[in-house]
Amino acid sequence: MDTTEFSALPSLGVEDLACRDGEKWATAGRGVLASWVADMDFPVPDVVREAVARRAGGDLGYPVWFDESRGGPLGEPFAERMWRRHGHAPDPTHVRLFTDVNQALLATLDAATAPGDGVLLHTPACPPFVEAVGRIGRRPLAVPLQEGAHGWEFGLEPLTEAAGRPGGSRVLFLVNPHNPTGRVLRRAELEELAAFVLERDLLVISDEVHADLVHAPHRHVPFASLGPEIAARTITLTSGSKAFNLAGVRCAVAHIGPRAVREAVDAQRGLFYGQVSVLAVEALKAAWTAGDPWLDGVRKVLAGNRDRLLARLPEGVRCHTPEATFLAWLDCRGLGLGTDPMPFFRDEAKVLLFSGPSFGPEGEGFVRLNFGTDPVILEETLDRMDGALRRRPQNS
Ligand SMILES: Cc1ncc(COP(=O)(O)O)c(C=O)c1O
């Protein structure tokens, strides 16, 4: 196999990866290829390493931005990046820092809603979301994606049905680009959703953490960019965890459009939510301001890997083309592997995929594969999956 087209980006070999102590590889165990949790297998950008080292050699006392009520150290970098990449000009003073996207979701939801309020979210959904919403006493209202001829659809019908359930809804929690399906919402679809939230006076929490990994010809449209009325009711969440492989760094931002939510969040800051570390802030700032050449390399590898995966999906597995990110939502329902195909591939192929039912009942019969890795490792992953399926007695 010729992998020279991807060689611009250094990646780690299986031996290096097997020694890693992060969740992805440590959980997989010896001899098992880790293709589950959403970390990529590329070393972090040099600019990030250098920025962290510089800070570590300097002042690690309390940071001067402890009061971040005017946007803090990432307000300008976030706003500049949004403008440069998406032509959207958010207000840098509306940015607040959190350790991760889940915390930002919970903190803003807690500030914006009351116990019992309904939160609409599309399913299948990334594992912590439904549970997180329920844990703080809000009602998760699942909105199942529909499978159309050309892929996963975010139609208004199931949304209207869910919003009409007893108790009503207060928030739409949107994940775009979507995990696990990799769908990127078109402008027209987002405009439909915008009309829906205006009509029903909903707040929107828009998780855009995969926005930097949208594959051509698709484009990311920030939800808050759809107009001033929408911006005023939208909270945008993002971090460097996905595009820059910085999940262990623990730093995320929320751009909080609604003033009342901003004020309620600020009233709790410093004590209730804790604070991010100065090293984390340096890492994310470096990634956002100087990491794009690295990101360009990653995006090329991911696009190549995605095409490679689709070209040689194991027989009987179906997958709609991921339009963003490094995750593929594999439909294994035709294989007869039961509600959760993950144990079969773990035990028989020595490949650890993410179990579909973890994403809710719509994930039964599915697994999520992570192709954010060296093309050689992806090939090996697919070879192993193929081999395990061929060895099954019912295939002989
Ligand atoms: C859609 C989505 N939101 C949030 C997260 C978590 O991001 P973070 O680690 O920055 O909290 C993930 C991780 O996979 C994700 O896919």
The ligand as an SDF file (V2000), in Angstrom:
LIG
                    3D

 16 16  0  0  0  0  0  0  0  0999 V2000
  -19.6320   16.6210   20.1480 C   0  0  0  0  0  0  0  0  0  0  0  0
  -18.6740   16.5730   21.2890 C   0  0  0  0  0  0  0  0  0  0  0  0
  -18.7710   17.4700   22.2700 N   0  0  0  0  0  0  0  0  0  0  0  0
  -17.9080   17.4610   23.2990 C   0  0  0  0  0  0  0  0  0  0  0  0
  -16.8940   16.5340   23.3940 C   0  0  0  0  0  0  0  0  0  0  0  0
  -15.9580   16.5950   24.5450 C   0  0  0  0  0  0  0  0  0  0  0  0
  -15.0650   17.6800   24.3410 O   0  0  0  0  0  0  0  0  0  0  0  0
  -14.1300   18.1350   25.5250 P   0  0  0  0  0  0  0  0  0  0  0  0
  -13.1590   17.0310   25.7680 O   0  0  0  0  0  0  0  0  0  0  0  0
  -13.4370   19.3760   25.0610 O   0  0  0  0  0  0  0  0  0  0  0  0
  -14.9890   18.3500   26.6860 O   0  0  0  0  0  0  0  0  0  0  0  0
  -16.7750   15.5620   22.4110 C   0  0  0  0  0  0  0  0  0  0  0  0
  -15.7620   14.5180   22.5110 C   0  0  0  0  0  0  0  0  0  0  0  0
  -15.7070   13.5840   21.7490 O   0  0  0  0  0  0  0  0  0  0  0  0
  -17.6750   15.5940   21.3210 C   0  0  0  0  0  0  0  0  0  0  0  0
  -17.5700   14.7270   20.3210 O   0  0  0  0  0  0  0  0  0  0  0  0
  1  2  1  0
  2  3  1  0
  2 15  2  0
  3  4  2  0
  4  5  1  0
  5  6  1  0
  5 12  2  0
  6  7  1  0
  7  8  1  0
  8  9  2  0
  8 10  1  0
  8 11  1  0
 12 13  1  0
 12 15  1  0
 13 14  2  0
 15 16  1  0
M  END
$$$$
